[in-house]
Amino acid sequence: FNSPHGACAQCQGLGAVYDFDQARLIPDPSKSLADGAVEPWANGDVRLLKDALARLHEVHGIDPIVPVRKLTRKQRDVLLLGSPTAQAATGKRKRTVTDPFGTDFEGLLPNLRRRYEAGSWTEREALEPYRALATCPSCEGARLKPEARAVRVKGHTIDALTQLPVSDAQRAFDAFELTAREELVAGRILKEIRERLRFLNEVGVGYLTLARGATTLSGGEGQRIRLATQIGSSLSGVLYVLDEPSIGLHQRDNRRLLDTLERLRDLGNTVLVVEHDEETIRTADYVVDLGPGAGEHGGELLFQGTPEQMLTDAPGSVTGMYLRGERSLVRARARRPASRTGLRITGARQHNLQDVDVTFPLGVLTAVTGVSGSGKSTLVNDILYKRLAKELYRATDQPGAHERIDGLHHIDKVIQIDQSPIGRTPRSNPATYIGLFTFIRDLFAMLPESRQRGYKPGRFSFNVKGGRCEACQGDGVMAIEMHFLPNVYVTCEQCKGRRYNRETLDVRYRGKSIADVLELTVDQGLPLLESFPSIANKLRTLQQVGLGYLELGQAATTLSGGEAQRVKLSKELSRRSTGRTLYVLDEPTTGLHFHDVAKLLEVLHQLVDQGNTVVVIEHNLDVVRSADHVIDLGPEGGNGGGRIVGQGTPEQLARVKGSHTGEFLADLVPGPTAAARRSRDITVVA
């Protein structure tokens, strides 16, 4: 599909095209045309619309006061695609249109497409929100021309093979039997395909389809795929550097990854891994531990040696304390009983989900577990979150395929807290994101010197004219454009990186200017500003989530994914809780040390204690055993998953036969006896 000889002519090999989305054009089919069901028409001329709807009713029988969902199929086709006369004239020589909403009505979709293609930049901008990426109608997502899709090898088309998960594709290619003549033609090619599929399966991405887009892969998945290419090269004397390759991996798949890394080592290579995973640390030949804290509190070498030495001789190592059991991630607490009220999903069948019925109890911490590719993100993010966002906020993203969700009236707010950046530019920082900077600017505007000079809060913003340095426009740095190279940033010579002009910096609170305050860490700022409750409360929530080392004005672009997620959590903690909020987190422990995971768990339990509901997709066993309720999907990834293996408390799941998560939990959670835990005689816990 990267060649014009094989790529689909309509989508140019992309498999998808941008077109007007019916769900965005008519977001609420329960409305009638007269009530503004068609969003682009709702903002038009009222009298013209009334006349147009009357003509549609007269000629095509489309009643403007009947809800759109109750129109006949023929009437909906006319509304969207146009009158039969107009459809027949499509592609022919232009003719004079005398009855635009009667016999010559071209239809909503053709009209918008024509206006978009012929319109000005402003008109296109106005229509862009109604467009979305949709499967190409010509190739149906296969990306190839019909001629390329017609070729078959052993009865399989290239499209059918690339839609298989890696594990299924490996079995399919292993089953190919070639004749002597075919062996001469394709023997070496088939050998290469089989080996590469085996490498991909061994590094834990067997659940991914071969046609999966690279942009949809997580960082850990992309890293493991690159690792698979290196295994196939069989090089020696190479230094491999991996940054948290266990991200997104279930414990079972993590064991496979470690076996692969050990094989690389045995070939004569050096493997350097940055990792927080306990099993990886214990498997390593040599451990280097930095700390003791984060930010300005870290940067010291605490220990280097073998894992065995760390367990006996590393008194200052926080990592060693957790490995030795001197500190615990999970604080003893009584499990909250699952409430009778909940969100009941019926008939979930998006992607590999196999008509799943499941209930998420309210007022508890629920962990959704399962091996990689078992359908966790599809169930929680694509169905539960998107449906709630559509119901509560009229979001345009369509939820995944399901029959219905009961109990939506129990929730008045849904918030997804992920590890995406809190801002895309250096202007965004923790203080602006959580609303703290507004109060700090108000504080400086109340000072006597500010009142004498007539300074308002806007004077202390680096985003607007007045108080900022105009040489760098409040950025603190100047961008030097380099032809054919990325821009180079240098500190602004006029403000020396402080963002404000001299007059603004003259205003001081307890000896510190606004720039000085932004350079303080959270821990340093609290003693200075604790007299102001609105400021002190927000600083304390940042401390609660373990971010006391962050500078208030630290650029958002320099924060890690884990730090960005905890800044978002602190913002939620500082809000007044309604007790009816659902928080959705997808693998929140990614990139976090044991000590940070312990703080994260405290914050999640605090949100639940306020009456809210928290749903986390997680592989970390410490988070899973700390949950009140666990839903385990599987038993495998891809087509072998998509079913509920077990649900209940962690203790109940540990006894579920056939649950990979339960198998690892059995050694961590208390049970009646060790023998009873090993028996694992429960098939499904309802």
C-alpha positions in Angstrom: 0.0 0.0 0.0 3.0 2.3 0.0 3.3 1.9 -3.8 0.9 3.5 -6.3 0.8 0.1 -8.1 -1.0 -1.6 -5.1 -2.5 1.3 -3.0 -6.2 1.9 -3.1 -6.9 4.8 -5.4 -9.4 6.5 -3.1 -7.5 6.5 0.2 -4.0 6.4 -1.2 -3.2 3.3 0.9 -4.2 4.7 4.2 -7.3 2.6 4.7 -9.3 5.5 5.9 -10.5 8.9 4.6 -11.7 12.1 6.2 -15.4 12.6 5.5 -18.4 14.2 7.2 -19.6 12.0 10.1 -23.3 11.5 10.4 -23.1 11.2 14.2 -21.5 14.7 14.4 -23.9 16.2 11.9 -26.9 14.8 13.8 -25.7 14.3 17.4 -29.1 13.9 18.8 -31.5 11.9 16.5 -34.3 12.3 19.1 -34.6 15.9 17.9 -36.6 17.0 14.9 -35.3 19.0 12.0 -37.3 22.0 13.2 -35.7 21.7 16.6 -32.1 21.8 15.2 -31.3 18.1 14.7 -28.9 19.0 11.9 -26.1 20.9 13.6 -24.7 22.8 10.6 -28.2 24.1 9.8 -29.0 25.1 13.4 -26.9 28.3 13.2 -28.3 29.4 9.8 -30.9 31.9 8.8 -34.1 30.9 10.7 -36.6 32.1 7.9 -34.6 30.4 5.1 -34.4 27.2 7.1 -38.2 27.2 7.8 -38.9 27.6 4.1 -36.4 24.9 3.2 -38.0 22.4 5.6 -41.5 23.2 4.4 -40.3 22.4 0.8 -38.7 19.2 1.9 -41.9 18.2 3.6 -44.0 19.1 0.5 -41.9 17.3 -2.1 -40.2 14.4 -0.2 -42.6 13.9 2.8 -39.9 14.6 5.4 -41.9 16.0 8.3 -39.9 18.7 10.1 -41.5 18.1 13.5 -40.9 14.3 13.6 -37.7 13.1 15.4 -35.0 12.1 12.9 -34.7 8.6 14.3 -38.4 8.0 13.4 -38.0 9.0 9.7 -38.3 6.1 7.2 -35.1 4.7 5.7 -36.0 6.3 2.3 -36.6 9.7 4.0 -33.2 9.5 5.8 -31.5 8.6 2.5 -33.0 11.6 0.8 -32.0 13.9 3.7 -28.4 12.6 3.7 -27.8 11.8 0.0 -30.3 13.9 -1.9 -33.3 13.4 -4.1 -33.3 10.7 -6.7 -33.1 13.3 -9.5 -30.1 15.0 -7.9 -28.3 11.7 -7.3 -28.9 10.6 -10.9 -27.3 13.9 -12.1 -24.1 13.5 -10.0 -21.0 13.5 -12.1 -22.8 14.8 -15.2 -22.5 18.2 -16.7 -23.7 21.0 -14.4 -27.3 22.1 -14.9 -29.3 24.9 -13.5 -30.7 24.2 -10.0 -34.2 25.7 -9.8 -35.6 23.8 -6.7 -32.7 23.4 -4.2 -34.9 21.8 -1.5 -37.4 20.1 -3.7 -36.6 18.0 -6.8 -33.0 19.3 -7.0 -32.2 18.7 -3.3 -28.6 17.5 -3.4 -28.5 16.1 0.2 -26.8 17.0 3.3 -23.5 15.0 2.7 -23.0 16.0 -1.0 -23.8 19.7 -0.1 -21.2 19.8 2.7 -18.6 18.0 0.7 -19.0 20.5 -2.2 -18.9 23.5 0.1 -15.8 22.1 1.9 -13.9 21.5 -1.4 -14.8 24.8 -3.0 -14.9 26.9 0.2 -12.4 29.4 1.6 -10.1 28.6 4.5 -12.6 30.2 6.9 -15.4 28.1 5.6 -13.4 24.9 5.8 -12.4 25.7 9.4 -16.1 26.1 10.3 -17.0 22.7 8.8 -13.9 20.8 10.1 -15.6 19.8 13.5 -18.2 17.8 11.5 -15.5 15.6 9.8 -13.9 12.5 11.1 -11.6 9.7 10.0 -13.8 6.9 8.6 -13.0 3.5 7.0 -12.4 3.9 3.2 -15.6 2.8 1.4 -13.6 1.5 -1.6 -11.1 -0.9 0.0 -13.0 -1.2 3.4 -9.8 -0.5 5.3 -7.6 -3.0 3.4 -5.5 -0.2 1.8 -5.1 -2.2 -1.4 -6.5 -2.2 -4.9 -9.0 -4.9 -5.8 -6.4 -6.6 -8.0 -3.9 -6.9 -5.1 -6.7 -8.2 -2.8 -7.6 -10.9 -5.3 -4.2 -12.7 -5.0 -4.3 -15.7 -2.7 -1.5 -17.8 -1.1 -2.7 -21.2 0.2 -6.2 -19.8 0.2 -5.3 -16.6 2.2 -5.4 -13.1 0.9 -2.7 -10.6 2.1 -5.5 -8.6 3.8 -6.8 -11.6 5.7 -3.3 -12.5 7.0 -2.4 -9.0 8.1 -5.6 -8.7 10.1 -4.5 -11.7 12.3 -2.8 -11.2 15.6 0.9 -12.1 15.6 0.3 -15.4 17.5 -2.4 -16.5 15.1 -0.4 -15.4 12.1 2.6 -17.5 13.4 0.3 -20.6 13.5 -1.1 -19.9 10.1 2.4 -19.6 8.4 3.7 -22.6 10.3 0.8 -24.6 8.8 1.9 -23.7 5.2 3.1 -26.8 3.3 5.0 -26.1 0.1 5.6 -28.4 -2.8 9.1 -28.9 -4.1 8.6 -26.2 -6.8 7.0 -23.8 -4.3 9.9 -24.4 -2.0 12.3 -23.1 -4.6 10.3 -19.9 -5.1 9.1 -19.1 -1.5 11.1 -21.3 0.9 13.5 -18.6 2.1 10.8 -16.0 2.3 8.6 -18.2 4.4 11.5 -19.1 6.7 12.1 -15.3 7.3 8.4 -14.7 8.0 8.2 -17.5 10.5 11.3 -16.4 12.4 10.2 -12.7 12.6 6.8 -13.7 13.8 8.4 -15.9 16.5 10.6 -13.1 17.7 7.5 -10.8 18.0 5.6 -13.4 19.9 8.6 -13.9 22.3 8.9 -10.2 23.3 5.2 -10.2 24.3 3.4 -8.5 21.4 1.6 -11.6 20.1 -1.8 -10.0 20.6 -1.1 -7.2 18.1 -2.4 -7.5 14.6 0.1 -7.3 11.8 -1.8 -4.3 10.3 -1.9 -2.3 13.5 -0.9 1.3 12.9 2.4 2.4 14.4 0.8 5.6 15.8 -1.5 3.5 18.0 1.3 1.6 19.7 2.3 2.4 23.3 5.9 3.3 24.0 6.5 -0.1 25.5 5.0 -1.9 22.5 7.1 0.1 20.0 10.2 -0.6 22.1 9.5 -4.4 22.2 9.0 -4.5 18.4 12.3 -2.8 17.8 13.8 -5.3 20.3 12.5 -8.2 18.2 14.3 -6.9 15.1 17.6 -6.9 17.1 17.1 -10.5 18.2 16.8 -11.5 14.6 20.1 -9.9 13.7 22.0 -12.2 16.2 24.7 -9.5 16.7 27.2 -9.6 19.6 29.3 -7.0 21.3 26.4 -4.5 21.2 25.2 -2.2 24.0 21.4 -2.2 24.2 19.7 0.5 26.2 16.0 0.0 27.1 13.8 2.5 29.0 11.1 0.6 31.0 10.4 -2.2 28.4 7.9 -3.8 30.9 5.3 -0.9 30.3 1.9 -2.4 29.6 3.0 -6.0 30.2 1.2 -8.6 32.3 3.4 -10.6 34.6 3.2 -13.6 32.4 4.3 -11.7 29.3 7.0 -9.9 31.4 8.6 -13.3 32.1 8.9 -13.9 28.3 10.5 -10.5 27.8 13.1 -11.2 30.5 13.9 -14.5 28.8 14.5 -12.5 25.6 16.8 -10.0 27.3 18.8 -12.9 28.9 19.2 -14.4 25.5 20.6 -11.1 24.1 23.1 -11.1 27.0 24.1 -14.7 26.4 24.9 -13.8 22.7 27.7 -11.6 24.1 25.9 -8.3 24.4 25.4 -5.8 27.2 21.8 -4.9 28.1 21.2 -1.7 30.1 17.6 -1.4 31.4 16.0 1.6 33.2 13.2 -0.2 35.2 11.0 -0.1 38.3 9.6 -3.6 37.9 10.5 -5.8 40.9 10.9 -9.0 38.8 13.3 -7.3 36.4 15.4 -5.9 39.3 15.6 -9.4 40.9 16.6 -11.0 37.6 19.3 -8.5 36.7 23.0 -9.4 37.1 23.9 -6.0 38.4 21.9 -3.1 39.9 22.6 0.6 40.1 20.3 2.6 42.4 20.0 6.4 42.4 18.1 8.6 44.9 17.2 8.9 47.6 14.4 11.2 46.5 13.3 12.9 43.2 14.4 16.2 41.6 16.8 18.2 43.8 16.5 15.5 46.5 18.0 12.9 44.2 21.0 12.4 41.9 23.1 10.4 44.4 24.5 6.9 43.9 22.9 4.9 46.7 24.0 1.4 45.7 25.7 -0.7 43.0 26.1 -4.4 43.1 24.2 -7.6 42.6 20.5 -8.0 43.6 21.6 -10.4 46.4 23.9 -7.7 47.8 21.0 -5.1 47.7 18.9 -7.4 49.8 21.6 -7.6 52.5 23.8 -4.5 52.3 22.0 -1.4 51.0 20.8 0.6 54.1 20.2 3.9 52.3 18.4 2.4 49.3 14.7 3.0 49.2 14.4 0.3 46.5 16.2 -2.1 48.7 13.9 -1.3 51.6 10.8 -2.3 49.5 12.6 -5.4 48.1 13.5 -6.5 51.7 9.9 -5.9 52.9 11.0 -3.1 55.3 8.5 -0.9 53.6 5.2 -1.9 52.2 3.2 -0.5 49.2 -0.2 -1.7 50.4 -1.4 -0.3 53.7 -3.7 -2.6 55.7 -7.3 -1.4 55.2 -10.7 -3.0 55.2 -12.1 -3.7 51.8 -15.1 -1.7 50.9 -18.0 -4.0 50.0 -19.3 -3.8 46.5 -22.4 -1.7 46.4 -25.7 -2.9 44.9 -25.7 0.1 42.6 -23.4 0.0 39.6 -22.8 0.6 35.9 -24.0 -2.5 34.1 -22.6 -3.0 30.6 -24.6 -5.4 28.5 -23.4 -7.0 25.2 -20.0 -5.4 24.8 -18.6 -6.7 21.5 -16.1 -4.1 20.2 -12.9 -5.5 18.8 -12.2 -8.9 20.5 -14.8 -8.5 23.3 -17.2 -11.5 23.0 -20.6 -10.2 24.0 -19.5 -9.3 27.5 -21.9 -8.5 30.4 -20.2 -6.9 33.4 -21.0 -4.6 36.3 -18.7 -1.9 37.7 -19.8 -1.3 41.3 -19.9 2.3 42.5 -18.1 3.8 45.4 -15.2 1.4 45.3 -11.7 1.1 43.7 -12.1 -1.4 40.8 -9.0 -2.9 39.0 -9.5 -4.2 35.5 -6.8 -6.9 34.8 -5.8 -9.4 32.2 -3.0 -10.3 29.9 -1.9 -7.8 27.2 -4.5 -7.6 24.4 -7.3 -9.2 26.4 -9.7 -6.3 25.9 -9.2 -4.2 29.0 -8.8 -0.8 27.2 -11.6 -1.5 24.8 -14.0 -2.2 27.6 -13.1 0.7 29.9 -11.8 3.4 27.5 -13.7 2.7 24.3 -17.1 1.7 25.8 -17.5 2.8 29.4 -15.7 6.2 29.2 -16.8 7.2 25.7 -20.4 6.4 26.5 -20.4 8.4 29.7 -18.6 11.3 28.0 -21.2 11.2 25.2 -24.1 11.2 27.7 -22.7 13.8 30.1 -20.7 16.1 27.8 -22.2 15.4 24.4 -18.7 14.3 23.2 -18.5 13.5 19.5 -16.4 10.3 19.8 -18.5 7.2 19.3 -18.4 4.5 22.0 -17.5 1.0 21.0 -20.2 -1.5 20.1 -22.4 -2.6 22.9 -26.1 -3.2 23.6 -26.7 -0.8 26.5 -25.3 0.5 29.8 -27.6 0.7 32.9 -27.1 3.0 35.9 -25.7 6.1 34.1 -27.9 8.3 36.2 -25.8 7.5 39.3 -22.8 9.4 37.7 -22.7 13.2 37.1 -19.1 13.5 36.0 -16.5 11.3 34.4 -12.8 12.2 34.2 -10.1 10.3 32.4 -6.7 10.8 34.0 -3.9 9.7 31.7 -0.2 10.3 31.3 -0.5 12.7 28.4 1.3 16.1 28.8 -0.5 18.8 30.8 0.6 21.3 28.1 2.4 21.3 24.7 4.4 24.5 25.2 6.9 25.8 27.9 4.2 28.4 28.8 2.2 25.7 30.5 3.4 24.6 34.0 2.0 22.9 37.2 1.0 26.3 38.7 -1.1 27.3 35.7 -2.6 23.8 35.2 -4.1 23.4 38.7 -5.2 27.0 38.9 -2.6 28.0 41.5 -1.0 30.8 39.4 -4.3 32.8 39.3 -4.2 33.1 43.1 -0.5 34.0 43.1 -1.1 36.8 40.6 -4.0 38.0 42.7 -1.7 38.0 45.8 0.9 40.2 44.0 -1.8 42.5 42.7 -3.0 43.1 46.3 0.4 44.3 47.5 0.6 48.0 48.4 3.3 48.7 45.7 1.1 47.1 43.1 -1.9 49.3 44.2 0.2 52.4 44.1 1.3 51.7 40.5 -2.2 50.5 39.4 -1.1 47.0 38.6 -3.9 44.4 38.1 -3.5 40.6 38.2 -2.9 40.6 34.4 0.3 42.6 35.0 1.8 39.4 36.5 1.0 37.1 33.6 3.7 36.2 31.1 1.1 35.5 28.5 -0.2 39.0 27.9 1.4 42.4 27.2 2.1 44.7 30.1 4.3 42.9 32.6 6.1 40.4 30.5 9.4 40.8 28.7 8.5 41.8 25.2 11.8 40.8 23.8 11.0 37.1 24.3 7.2 37.7 24.8 7.3 36.0 28.2 9.0 32.8 27.1 12.3 33.5 28.8 14.1 32.0 25.8 14.6 33.1 22.2 14.3 30.6 19.3 17.0 30.8 16.7 15.8 29.1 13.4 18.3 26.7 11.9 17.8 25.7 8.3 17.3 22.0 7.9 17.8 21.5 11.7 15.6 21.9 14.8 15.4 25.4 16.4 18.0 26.3 19.0 16.8 28.0 22.1 18.9 30.5 24.0 18.2 32.4 27.2 16.7 35.9 26.6 19.4 38.5 27.0 17.0 41.2 28.2 15.2 39.4 31.0 17.9 36.7 31.6 15.2 34.0 31.4 12.9 35.6 34.1 10.1 36.3 31.6 9.0 39.7 33.2 10.2 43.3 32.7 12.1 45.2 35.3 9.1 47.2 36.6 7.1 44.0 37.3 10.0 42.3 39.1 10.3 45.3 41.4 7.1 44.2 43.2 8.1 41.8 45.9 6.3 39.7 48.5 8.5 38.9 51.5 11.5 39.7 49.4 10.6 37.6 46.4 9.4 38.7 43.0 6.8 36.8 40.9 9.7 35.2 39.0 11.4 34.1 42.3 8.1 32.5 43.4 7.8 30.5 40.1 11.4 29.2 40.7 10.5 27.8 44.1 9.7 24.1 44.6 6.4 23.1 46.1 8.1 22.3 49.4 9.8 25.7 49.4 6.7 27.6 48.4 4.4 26.2 51.1 6.1 27.9 54.1 6.2 31.2 52.2 2.5 31.1 51.1 0.8 29.1 53.8 -1.0 32.2 55.1 -3.3 32.1 52.0 -5.6 29.0 52.3 -6.5 29.0 48.6 -2.8 28.7 47.7 -1.7 26.5 50.6 -4.4 23.9 49.8 -3.3 23.4 46.2 0.4 23.2 47.3 -0.5 20.5 49.9 -2.3 18.4 47.3 0.8 18.5 45.1 2.8 17.3 48.1 0.2 14.6 48.7 0.8 13.1 45.3 4.6 13.2 45.9 5.5 16.2 43.7 7.0 18.4 46.4 10.2 18.6 44.4 8.6 20.2 41.3 9.2 23.9 40.6 6.0 25.8 40.4 7.0 27.3 37.0 8.6 24.2 35.6 7.7 23.9 31.9 5.1 21.2 31.2 7.2 19.8 28.4 9.9 18.7 30.9 7.5 16.6 33.0 7.4 12.8 32.7 4.2 11.0 32.0 3.9 9.9 35.7 4.5 13.5 36.9 1.9 14.9 34.5 -0.7 12.3 35.7 -0.1 13.1 39.3 -0.4 16.9 38.6 -3.9 16.0 37.1 -4.7 14.0 40.2 -3.7 16.9 42.5 -6.1 19.1 40.5 -8.9 16.7 41.2 -8.1 16.4 44.9 -8.2 20.2 45.3 -11.8 20.3 43.8 -14.9 20.0 45.9 -16.1 16.5 45.5 -19.7 15.7 44.4 -19.3 12.1 45.4 -20.8 11.0 42.0 -17.6 11.2 39.9 -16.1 8.3 38.0 -12.3 8.5 37.5 -10.8 6.3 34.8 -7.0 5.6 34.8 -5.1 3.5 32.3 -2.0 1.9 33.9 -1.3 4.8 36.3 1.8 3.1 37.7 3.7 3.4 34.4 7.2 4.8 35.1 6.6 5.0 38.9 9.0 3.7 41.6 7.6 1.6 44.6 7.6 4.7 46.7 5.6 6.7 44.1 3.1 3.8 43.6 2.5 3.9 47.4 1.6 7.6 47.2 -0.6 7.1 44.2 -2.5 4.4 46.0 -3.1 6.7 48.9 -4.5 9.4 46.5 -6.8 6.9 44.7 -8.2 5.6 48.0 -8.7 9.2 49.2 -10.8 9.9 46.0 -12.9 6.8 46.8 -13.3 7.8 50.5 -15.0 11.0 49.2 -17.7 8.8 47.7 -16.3 8.7 44.2 -15.7 5.6 42.0 -12.2 4.8 40.6 -11.6 2.3 37.7 -8.0 1.5 36.9 -6.6 -0.7 34.2 -3.5 -2.2 35.8 -0.9 -5.0 35.7 0.8 -3.9 38.9 0.0 -6.6 41.5 0.3 -4.2 44.4 -2.4 -2.0 43.0 -4.6 -5.1 42.1 -4.4 -6.5 45.6 -5.2 -3.1 47.1 -8.4 -2.8 45.0 -11.8 -3.5 46.5 -13.1 -5.2 43.3 -11.2 -6.9 40.5 -12.5 -7.7 36.9 -10.2 -10.1 35.1 -10.4 -10.4 31.3 -8.8 -13.1 29.1 -7.8 -15.8 29.3 -5.5 -14.9 26.5 -4.9 -11.9 24.2 -6.4 -11.1 20.8 -9.0 -13.6 19.6 -8.3 -15.8 22.6 -9.5 -13.1 25.0 -12.4 -10.8 25.4 -14.2 -12.8 28.1 -14.7 -12.3 31.8 -12.4 -14.9 33.5 -13.3 -13.9 37.0 -14.5 -11.0 39.2 -14.7 -10.3 42.9 -12.2 -9.4 45.6 -8.5 -10.0 45.1 -8.8 -13.0 47.5 -11.6 -14.5 45.4 -9.8 -13.9 42.1 -6.7 -15.7 43.5 -8.7 -18.9 43.6 -10.1 -18.6 40.0 -9.0 -21.5 37.9 -7.7 -20.3 34.5 -6.9 -16.8 35.6 -3.3 -15.8 34.8 -3.7 -12.8 37.2 -5.1 -15.0 39.9 -2.1 -17.3 39.6 0.3 -14.5 40.4 -2.1 -13.0 43.1 -2.3 -16.3 44.9 1.1 -15.8 46.5 0.4 -12.2 47.6 -3.1 -12.2 49.1 -4.1 -13.9 52.4 -6.2 -17.0 52.1 -7.6 -19.8 54.2 -4.5 -22.0 53.7 -1.7 -22.4 51.3 -3.2 -25.6 50.1 -6.6 -23.9 49.4 -4.8 -21.2 47.5 -3.0 -23.7 45.4 -6.2 -25.7 44.7 -7.7 -22.6 42.8 -11.0 -24.5 42.4 -13.3 -21.6 41.5 -14.0 -21.2 37.8 -15.8 -17.8 37.8 -16.6 -15.5 40.7 -19.8 -13.7 40.0 
